[in-house]
Amino acid sequence: METAEAGAQAQDAMMQEVEVHLRIKRFDPDVDKRPHWEEYFVKLKPSDTVLTALHTVKWTIDGTLSFRRSCAHGVCGSDAMMINGVNRLGCVNLISDVGTSLVIEPVRGLPVIKDLVVDMEPFFAQYRSVMPYLINADDPGYTERRQSPEDRARFDDTTKCILCGACSTSCPVYWANDQYVGPAAIVNAHRFIFDSRDQARAERLEIMNQKSGVWRCRTAFNCTDACPRGIKVTEAIEEVKRAILYDRS
Ligand code: FES
């Protein structure tokens, strides 16, 4: 009974509006020489998301605020941003998770187009460079390309990537070196390197062995901490490093 009462009280608390203070890094290339900070105060429920906070600012205070979003459910990967110093998705972090005082910035390491919108093309060029698709020249006939549950499990973790870029843009090596393909591209290379149906393992490992590849990783673990899907990014990078070494030995 007490537990039910406590549950009801917690639910009530999540429905009470609180004042949320947002400090957002703004940049409009048409008028600004450099980024600047702007502050907003909005009333929200603790169960609202950071994305709802941004929508509230945009729809009720300043329509010029720019940010990307689509699914609002942590699936499309559009709204990675830095929230209180950590890369996160705006749509899956609640005010009750991140607090009522928010500092919001664009992710680092990619050129800012406007406000929280960054140019993702360098990121997608790095992604394309690892050939992120199944390569198999054999004709499967009128059947699927089958694999055992164990073989499928081998790369299950890295299939979860939604290409939000939170991992790559939290990596200090990625910020400093535009030649590095970055954690997200390596995660997507891993997904095919360890797929028993794929026939381009050697070619992918060769790409990963170049100076733009895995050896640039300094194992900072920022990528693993930032991934909103909980992918063990650093572990995937280490597995690719080991595959390069053991395939050659
Ligand atoms: S809007 Fe799609 S992941 Fe957040």
Residues whose N, C-alpha, C, O or C-beta is under 5 A from the ligand:
A	BS01	FES	R69 S70 C71 A72 H73 G74 V75 C76 G77 S78 D79 L89 C91
